[in-house]
Amino acid sequence: MVLKAQAPADGAVLGSFEETPVTEAGQIYENSREAQHSWAALSTVQRLSYLKRFRHVLVDLQEEIADIIAASTGKTKTDALTTEVMGAADALKHVEKEAPSLMSNEKVKTPIHFAGKASYINRKPRGSVLIVSPWNFPFQLAVSPVAEALAAGNTVILKPSEDTPMVGELLRRLSSLFPEHVLQVVMGDADLGEALTSEDPDFIHFTGSVSTGRKIQEKAAQKLIPTILELGGKDTMTVFEDANLQRAAKAAVWGSFHNSGQVCLSTERVLVQAGIYDSFLSEVKQEAAKLRQGKDIDADIGSMTTRRQYEHVKEQVQDALDQGAILETGRAPGDWDDSNLFIEPVILTNIKPSMALWSVETFGPLMPIRAFETEEEAAALANDTEYGLGGSVFTSDISRAERFTGRMKTGNMNINEVLVSVANFYLPYGGVKNSGIGKYHGRDGIRSFCIETSVLADKGTEDSEIIWYPNAGKYDLFLDMISNFWGRRRNWKSFIQSYMSLNKL
């Protein structure tokens, strides 16, 4: 069986790529587990030397990689270069910098009643990790978790999306930079994904839809396999009347239409304080009118990546128009050119909560704008969603921005910015509610791919401990010790006397 690739921007045939037979899932894991022993035996620095080489090759091939990504996804080549190639290179560099300290024993404090002992956290690889990556950022969203998992000493089975098989083939080619079976890139559809999930991986990292994420979590839960699920979002931008209007308008346009809106953290709802609503709408329409759509090097927006996503956006726009939404920019779905996957950016007003675009993830170039009066109303509207991935707030009052951010039930927030919190690898990334489980990026990223062992160590020179048997004669001394250390007033002298007396029993 083969996966056929077509360029979404123009329908050009990109090639055919061999699928991995579902029947090979078991052998893939055997190879992965066998390779993991020698990979984990390397020092962290030795493993990072492979990731460093990977980064260097990535940069050497950056234009070729950007071309493949742009052709496969329909995004502009500039977007492919910046958000994918540069993003992947930065993720690798971050892991190279942070992994040595994270993979060393981490000393922690030891309470005084454990005097003479030491405490630390030991981290070791989980084993064989399954990573399932998506089609919207098929390169960067594969490389980032792969780098974290490999640095921690795991071997990785990577299943890229079947919607972008040419990028999958590129990743398979790059996997040869690592020792055999340390990084195995497999190609296939949901059947292969299900088979791989059923083979008892030691950890699963999935990026994709809520529906698929639930299926993976249900299967993993049966065997208590730990997971990270990075799922969908319905992010809201909130613009207060004291915001830099031009900056907010530009941010709304980029946040809503970047990668044709096919971003988990895409701005899918815009709330604007009533006093500046008309001015903001005018500014946003002007900014949207400047955008160039196409596939040349200077284009701002490309095409959708898949036909099903194109149809989904089309249905949402039509549903909103049928319920009275006003089309401010773009075209009504009846005027779309269905012979390709380009969608002219759409801005809608007169938004109602009953419209699908208010509650259902769009994942397309659609910006619904709605007015609000008070901060309380804005917070309630922004949190009115089953998702909790991210959001943004625009205001010149930083104390209000921080207060508002504290009220948002999301895993990520931007203040006077949009989307880019995900690009700071020092920040953990992940959602709440139906947007997912767990975090990666940052120090949490590498930790997530580790088994953490809490260690309390004694030198072993003493014959006994105060809490060991026998209990005879200890009760009143423990009463005194507890009262003098954890009571209303701390009495160090009495505490130490009780402790020393217990040591003599």
C-alpha positions as CSV (number, residue, x, y, z in Angstrom):
1,M,0.0,0.0,0.0
2,V,1.1,3.5,-0.7
3,L,0.2,7.0,0.5
4,K,-0.3,9.4,-2.4
5,A,0.7,13.1,-1.8
6,Q,-0.8,16.0,-3.7
7,A,0.0,19.7,-3.2
8,P,-3.1,21.3,-1.7
9,A,-2.3,24.7,-3.2
10,D,-2.5,23.5,-6.9
11,G,-3.3,19.8,-6.9
12,A,0.1,18.8,-8.3
13,V,1.1,15.2,-7.6
14,L,4.0,15.1,-5.2
15,G,4.7,11.4,-5.1
16,S,3.7,8.1,-3.6
17,F,5.2,6.8,-0.4
18,E,5.3,3.3,1.1
19,E,3.0,2.6,4.0
20,T,4.3,0.6,7.0
21,P,2.3,-2.7,7.1
22,V,0.1,-2.9,10.2
23,T,1.4,-6.4,10.8
24,E,4.9,-5.0,11.5
25,A,3.8,-3.1,14.6
26,G,5.1,-5.8,16.9
27,Q,8.5,-6.1,15.3
28,I,8.8,-2.3,15.3
29,Y,8.4,-2.3,19.1
30,E,10.9,-5.2,19.5
31,N,13.5,-3.3,17.5
32,S,12.7,-0.1,19.5
33,R,13.1,-1.8,22.9
34,E,16.3,-3.6,21.9
35,A,17.8,-0.4,20.7
36,Q,16.7,1.5,23.8
37,H,19.2,-0.3,26.1
38,S,22.3,0.8,24.2
39,W,20.8,4.3,23.6
40,A,20.0,4.8,27.3
41,A,23.5,3.6,28.2
42,L,25.1,6.5,26.4
43,S,25.7,9.6,28.5
44,T,23.3,12.5,28.1
45,V,26.1,14.5,26.4
46,Q,26.7,11.6,23.9
47,R,23.0,11.5,23.0
48,L,22.9,15.2,22.6
49,S,25.7,15.0,20.1
50,Y,23.3,13.2,17.7
51,L,20.7,15.9,18.2
52,K,23.3,18.6,17.6
53,R,24.2,16.9,14.3
54,F,20.5,16.6,13.5
55,R,20.2,20.4,14.0
56,H,23.2,21.1,11.8
57,V,21.8,19.0,9.0
58,L,18.4,20.6,9.4
59,V,19.9,24.1,9.0
60,D,22.0,22.9,6.0
61,L,18.9,21.6,4.3
62,Q,16.6,24.4,5.5
63,E,15.5,25.6,2.0
64,E,14.8,22.0,0.8
65,I,12.9,21.3,4.0
66,A,10.9,24.5,3.7
67,D,10.0,23.6,0.1
68,I,8.8,20.2,1.1
69,I,6.7,21.5,3.9
70,A,5.2,24.3,1.8
71,A,4.3,21.9,-1.0
72,S,2.8,19.4,1.4
73,T,0.7,21.7,3.5
74,G,-0.2,24.7,1.3
75,K,1.3,27.1,3.7
76,T,3.6,29.9,2.4
77,K,7.3,29.1,2.2
78,T,8.1,31.9,4.6
79,D,5.8,30.3,7.2
80,A,7.4,26.9,6.5
81,L,10.8,28.4,7.1
82,T,10.0,30.4,10.2
83,T,7.5,28.4,12.2
84,E,8.6,25.0,11.1
85,V,12.3,25.0,10.3
86,M,13.4,27.7,12.7
87,G,11.0,26.4,15.3
88,A,12.4,22.9,15.1
89,A,16.0,24.2,15.2
90,D,15.2,26.3,18.3
91,A,13.5,23.3,20.0
92,L,16.7,21.2,19.4
93,K,19.0,23.9,20.6
94,H,16.9,24.3,23.8
95,V,17.0,20.6,24.5
96,E,20.8,20.5,24.0
97,K,21.1,23.3,26.6
98,E,18.7,22.0,29.2
99,A,19.0,18.2,29.1
100,P,22.4,17.8,30.9
101,S,21.2,19.4,34.1
102,L,17.7,17.9,33.9
103,M,19.1,14.4,33.5
104,S,21.5,14.7,36.5
105,N,20.3,13.9,40.0
106,E,18.4,16.9,41.3
107,K,19.1,17.6,44.9
108,V,16.1,18.7,47.1
109,K,15.8,19.8,50.7
110,T,15.6,17.3,53.5
111,P,13.5,18.1,56.6
112,I,15.3,18.5,59.9
113,H,13.6,15.4,61.4
114,F,15.5,13.4,58.7
115,A,18.8,14.9,59.8
116,G,21.9,13.2,58.4
117,K,20.1,12.1,55.2
118,A,20.1,13.4,51.6
119,S,17.3,13.7,49.2
120,Y,17.3,13.9,45.4
121,I,15.3,13.1,42.3
122,N,16.7,10.6,39.8
123,R,15.4,10.7,36.2
124,K,15.6,7.8,33.8
125,P,14.0,7.2,30.4
126,R,10.6,5.6,30.2
127,G,11.6,3.2,27.4
128,S,10.0,3.0,24.0
129,V,7.8,6.1,23.2
130,L,5.1,6.5,20.6
131,I,4.8,10.0,19.1
132,V,1.9,10.7,16.8
133,S,2.3,14.1,15.1
134,P,-0.2,16.2,13.1
135,W,-0.5,17.7,9.6
136,N,-0.8,21.4,10.3
137,F,2.8,21.7,11.5
138,P,4.1,18.3,10.3
139,F,7.8,19.0,10.8
140,Q,8.1,21.2,14.0
141,L,5.4,19.4,16.0
142,A,7.2,16.1,15.3
143,V,10.8,17.3,15.9
144,S,10.1,19.0,19.2
145,P,8.7,16.0,21.2
146,V,11.1,13.6,19.4
147,A,14.1,15.7,20.6
148,E,12.9,15.8,24.2
149,A,12.2,12.0,24.2
150,L,15.5,11.1,22.7
151,A,17.5,13.4,25.0
152,A,16.0,11.6,28.0
153,G,17.2,8.2,26.7
154,N,14.1,6.9,25.1
155,T,13.8,5.3,21.7
156,V,11.0,6.8,19.6
157,I,8.4,5.4,17.2
158,L,7.1,8.4,15.2
159,K,4.0,8.2,13.2
160,P,3.6,11.4,11.2
161,S,0.2,12.4,9.7
162,E,-0.9,10.4,6.6
163,D,-2.1,13.8,5.2
164,T,1.4,15.0,4.7
165,P,3.4,11.9,3.7
166,M,6.1,13.8,1.9
167,V,7.1,15.4,5.2
168,G,6.9,12.0,6.8
169,E,9.3,10.6,4.2
170,L,11.6,13.6,4.9
171,L,11.5,12.7,8.6
172,R,12.2,9.0,7.8
173,R,15.2,10.1,5.8
174,L,16.5,12.2,8.7
175,S,16.1,9.4,11.2
176,S,19.2,7.8,9.6
177,L,21.2,10.4,11.5
178,F,20.6,8.3,14.7
179,P,21.7,4.7,15.5
180,E,19.5,2.0,14.0
181,H,16.0,1.8,15.5
182,V,16.6,4.7,17.9
183,L,14.2,6.8,15.8
184,Q,11.8,4.8,13.7
185,V,9.5,6.8,11.4
186,V,6.5,4.8,10.3
187,M,3.9,5.8,7.6
188,G,0.2,4.9,7.7
189,D,-3.3,5.9,8.6
190,A,-5.5,5.4,11.7
191,D,-5.2,1.6,11.4
192,L,-1.5,1.7,11.9
193,G,-1.9,4.2,14.8
194,E,-4.3,1.9,16.5
195,A,-2.0,-1.1,16.1
196,L,1.0,0.9,17.5
197,T,-1.1,2.0,20.5
198,S,-2.1,-1.6,21.2
199,E,1.5,-2.7,21.4
200,D,2.0,-1.3,24.9
201,P,4.3,1.6,24.4
202,D,5.9,3.0,27.6
203,F,4.5,6.5,26.9
204,I,2.4,8.1,24.2
205,H,2.6,11.7,23.0
206,F,-0.2,12.7,20.7
207,T,-1.0,15.9,18.9
208,G,-4.3,16.1,17.0
209,S,-8.1,16.2,17.4
210,V,-10.1,15.8,20.6
211,S,-12.0,12.8,19.2
212,T,-8.8,10.9,18.3
213,G,-7.2,12.0,21.6
214,R,-10.1,10.5,23.5
215,K,-9.7,7.2,21.7
216,I,-6.0,7.0,22.4
217,Q,-6.6,7.9,26.1
218,E,-9.3,5.2,26.5
219,K,-7.0,2.6,25.1
220,A,-4.0,3.8,27.1
221,A,-6.0,3.9,30.3
222,Q,-6.8,0.2,30.0
223,K,-3.1,-0.5,30.6
224,L,-2.3,2.6,32.6
225,I,0.1,3.9,29.9
226,P,0.9,7.5,30.6
227,T,0.2,10.1,27.9
228,I,0.5,13.7,26.8
229,L,-2.4,14.8,24.7
230,E,-2.1,18.1,22.8
231,L,-5.6,18.7,21.4
232,G,-7.8,21.5,20.0
233,G,-8.5,25.0,21.1
234,K,-11.0,27.8,20.8
235,D,-8.7,30.7,21.8
236,T,-10.2,34.1,22.5
237,M,-8.5,37.5,22.0
238,T,-9.8,40.2,24.3
239,V,-9.2,43.8,23.4
240,F,-9.8,46.5,26.0
241,E,-10.5,50.1,25.1
242,D,-7.1,51.3,26.3
243,A,-5.2,48.9,24.0
244,N,-2.8,50.0,21.2
245,L,-5.5,49.7,18.5
246,Q,-3.2,49.3,15.6
247,R,-1.2,46.6,17.3
248,A,-4.3,44.8,18.4
249,A,-5.7,44.8,14.9
250,K,-2.5,43.6,13.3
251,A,-2.3,40.8,16.0
252,A,-5.9,39.8,15.4
253,V,-5.3,39.4,11.7
254,W,-2.1,37.4,12.1
255,G,-3.5,35.4,15.0
256,S,-6.6,34.4,13.1
257,F,-5.2,33.9,9.6
258,H,-1.7,32.6,10.2
259,N,-1.3,29.2,8.4
260,S,-4.9,29.8,7.1
261,G,-6.0,29.5,10.7
262,Q,-4.8,25.9,11.0
263,V,-3.1,26.5,14.4
264,C,-4.2,24.9,17.7
265,L,-3.6,28.3,19.3
266,S,-5.3,30.3,16.5
267,T,-7.4,33.3,17.5
268,E,-10.8,31.9,16.9
269,R,-12.9,34.5,18.7
270,V,-12.2,38.2,19.1
271,L,-13.9,40.2,21.9
272,V,-13.7,44.0,21.7
273,Q,-14.8,46.5,24.3
274,A,-17.8,48.4,23.0
275,G,-16.2,51.8,23.2
276,I,-13.6,51.0,20.5
277,Y,-15.6,48.3,18.6
278,D,-16.2,50.3,15.4
279,S,-12.7,51.7,15.3
280,F,-11.2,48.2,15.8
281,L,-13.4,46.7,13.1
282,S,-12.4,49.3,10.7
283,E,-8.7,48.8,11.5
284,V,-9.0,45.0,11.2
285,K,-10.7,45.2,7.8
286,Q,-8.0,47.5,6.5
287,E,-5.3,45.1,7.7
288,A,-7.0,42.1,6.2
289,A,-7.4,43.9,2.9
290,K,-3.6,44.1,2.7
291,L,-3.0,40.4,2.8
292,R,-1.7,38.6,-0.2
293,Q,-2.9,35.0,-0.8
294,G,-1.1,32.5,-3.0
295,K,2.0,30.3,-3.2
296,D,4.7,32.7,-4.3
297,I,7.5,33.7,-2.0
298,D,5.9,37.0,-0.9
299,A,2.4,35.6,-0.2
300,D,1.1,36.1,3.3
301,I,-1.4,33.3,3.4
302,G,-1.5,29.9,1.6
303,S,-4.2,27.4,1.2
304,M,-5.9,24.9,3.5
305,T,-4.1,21.6,3.8
306,T,-7.0,19.1,3.4
307,R,-10.3,19.0,1.6
308,R,-12.2,17.9,4.8
309,Q,-10.9,21.0,6.7
310,Y,-11.9,23.3,3.8
311,E,-15.5,21.8,3.9
312,H,-15.6,22.2,7.7
313,V,-14.8,25.9,7.5
314,K,-17.2,26.4,4.7
315,E,-20.0,24.8,6.8
316,Q,-19.2,27.0,9.7
317,V,-19.3,30.2,7.7
318,Q,-22.6,29.3,6.0
319,D,-24.1,28.3,9.3
320,A,-23.2,31.7,10.7
321,L,-24.6,33.6,7.7
322,D,-27.8,31.6,7.9
323,Q,-28.2,32.8,11.5
324,G,-27.7,36.4,10.7
325,A,-23.9,37.0,10.8
326,I,-22.6,39.9,8.7
327,L,-19.9,39.2,6.2
328,E,-17.3,42.0,6.7
329,T,-14.5,40.6,4.5
330,G,-14.2,37.6,2.3
331,R,-16.8,35.8,0.3
332,A,-19.9,33.9,1.0
333,P,-19.4,30.1,0.6
334,G,-21.5,30.0,-2.5
335,D,-18.9,32.1,-4.2
336,W,-15.9,30.0,-3.2
337,D,-13.8,28.3,-5.8
338,D,-14.1,24.6,-4.9
339,S,-11.6,23.6,-7.5
340,N,-8.8,24.5,-5.0
341,L,-8.3,24.8,-1.3
342,F,-7.8,28.5,-0.9
343,I,-10.2,30.3,1.4
344,E,-10.1,34.1,1.4
345,P,-9.9,35.3,5.0
346,V,-13.4,35.8,6.5
347,I,-14.4,38.4,9.1
348,L,-17.9,38.1,10.6
349,T,-19.8,40.3,13.0
350,N,-23.3,40.0,14.6
351,I,-22.2,36.8,16.3
352,K,-24.6,34.7,18.3
353,P,-23.7,31.9,20.8
354,S,-25.9,29.5,18.8
355,M,-23.5,29.6,15.8
356,A,-21.2,26.7,15.4
357,L,-18.2,29.0,15.1
358,W,-18.7,30.2,18.7
359,S,-18.2,26.8,20.3
360,V,-16.8,24.4,17.7
361,E,-13.1,24.6,16.7
362,T,-12.8,26.2,13.3
363,F,-9.2,25.6,12.3
364,G,-9.5,27.9,9.4
365,P,-9.2,31.6,8.3
366,L,-12.3,32.9,10.1
367,M,-12.4,35.8,12.6
368,P,-15.7,36.3,14.4
369,I,-15.8,39.6,16.3
370,R,-18.2,40.4,19.2
371,A,-18.5,43.4,21.6
372,F,-18.4,43.4,25.4
373,E,-19.0,46.0,28.1
374,T,-17.2,45.0,31.2
375,E,-14.1,43.0,32.3
376,E,-16.4,40.5,34.1
377,E,-18.5,40.0,30.9
378,A,-15.3,39.5,28.8
379,A,-13.9,36.9,31.2
380,A,-17.2,35.0,31.2
381,L,-17.4,35.0,27.4
382,A,-13.7,34.0,26.9
383,N,-14.2,31.1,29.3
384,D,-17.4,30.0,27.6
385,T,-15.9,27.0,25.8
386,E,-15.1,23.4,26.4
387,Y,-11.5,24.1,25.4
388,G,-8.7,25.6,27.4
389,L,-5.6,25.9,25.3
390,G,-4.7,29.6,25.1
391,G,-5.8,33.1,24.6
392,S,-4.6,36.7,24.6
393,V,-5.5,40.1,26.2
394,F,-4.6,43.5,24.8
395,T,-4.6,46.5,27.2
396,S,-2.1,49.2,28.3
397,D,-3.0,48.5,31.9
398,I,-0.6,45.6,32.8
399,S,-2.2,45.1,36.2
400,R,-5.5,44.5,34.5
401,A,-3.9,42.2,31.9
402,E,-2.4,40.1,34.7
403,R,-5.7,40.1,36.6
404,F,-7.6,39.0,33.5
405,T,-5.0,36.4,32.7
406,G,-5.4,35.0,36.1
407,R,-9.1,34.5,35.5
408,M,-8.6,32.6,32.2
409,K,-9.0,28.8,32.4
410,T,-6.4,28.1,29.8
411,G,-2.9,26.5,29.7
412,N,-1.3,29.4,27.9
413,M,-1.9,33.2,27.6
414,N,-0.3,36.1,25.8
415,I,-0.4,39.7,27.0
416,N,-0.3,42.2,24.1
417,E,0.9,39.3,22.0
418,V,-0.7,36.4,20.2
419,L,0.2,32.8,19.6
420,V,3.9,33.1,20.3
421,S,4.0,31.8,23.9
422,V,4.2,28.3,22.3
423,A,7.5,29.4,20.6
424,N,9.2,30.1,23.9
425,F,10.6,26.7,24.8
426,Y,11.4,27.8,28.4
427,L,7.6,27.8,28.9
428,P,5.7,24.5,29.4
429,Y,3.0,24.1,26.7
430,G,-0.3,22.3,27.1
431,G,-4.0,22.8,27.6
432,V,-6.7,22.2,30.1
433,K,-10.3,21.1,29.8
434,N,-10.8,19.4,26.4
435,S,-7.6,20.9,25.1
436,G,-5.5,18.1,26.5
437,I,-3.5,16.4,29.2
438,G,0.0,17.1,30.3
439,K,2.7,19.5,29.3
440,Y,5.8,19.5,27.1
441,H,8.4,22.2,26.1
442,G,10.4,23.8,28.8
443,R,11.9,21.8,31.7
444,D,8.6,20.0,31.9
445,G,9.1,18.7,28.4
446,I,12.1,16.5,29.1
447,R,10.8,15.5,32.5
448,S,7.6,14.2,30.9
449,F,9.6,11.7,29.0
450,C,11.3,10.5,32.2
451,I,10.5,8.2,35.1
452,E,11.2,10.2,38.2
453,T,12.5,8.3,41.2
454,S,12.4,10.1,44.5
455,V,15.4,9.0,46.6
456,L,16.1,9.5,50.3
457,A,19.5,8.3,51.2
458,D,21.2,7.5,54.6
459,K,24.9,6.7,55.1
460,G,23.9,3.6,57.0
461,T,26.2,4.1,60.0
462,E,23.5,4.2,62.7
463,D,21.9,1.0,63.9
464,S,18.4,2.3,64.1
465,E,15.9,5.2,63.5
466,I,13.7,7.0,66.0
467,I,10.5,5.8,64.3
468,W,11.6,2.1,64.1
469,Y,10.5,-0.4,66.7
470,P,10.3,-0.6,69.6
471,N,7.6,2.1,70.5
472,A,8.0,1.7,74.2
473,G,8.7,5.0,76.0
474,K,8.5,7.1,72.8
475,Y,4.9,8.5,72.8
476,D,5.4,11.4,75.2
477,L,8.7,12.3,73.5
478,F,7.0,12.5,70.1
479,L,4.2,14.6,71.7
480,D,6.8,17.1,72.9
481,M,8.7,17.0,69.6
482,I,5.6,17.7,67.6
483,S,4.4,20.5,69.9
484,N,7.8,22.2,69.9
485,F,8.4,22.1,66.2
486,W,5.0,22.2,64.5
487,G,3.0,24.0,67.2
488,R,2.1,27.6,67.8
489,R,5.6,28.5,69.0
490,R,8.7,26.8,67.9
491,N,11.1,25.9,70.7
492,W,14.3,24.6,69.1
493,K,16.0,23.6,72.4
494,S,13.1,21.4,73.5
495,F,12.7,20.0,70.0
496,I,16.3,18.9,69.9
497,Q,16.2,17.5,73.4
498,S,13.1,15.3,72.5
499,Y,14.8,14.3,69.2
500,M,18.1,13.3,71.0
501,S,16.2,11.4,73.7
502,L,14.3,9.4,71.0
503,N,17.7,8.6,69.4
504,K,18.8,7.0,72.7
505,L,15.9,4.6,73.0
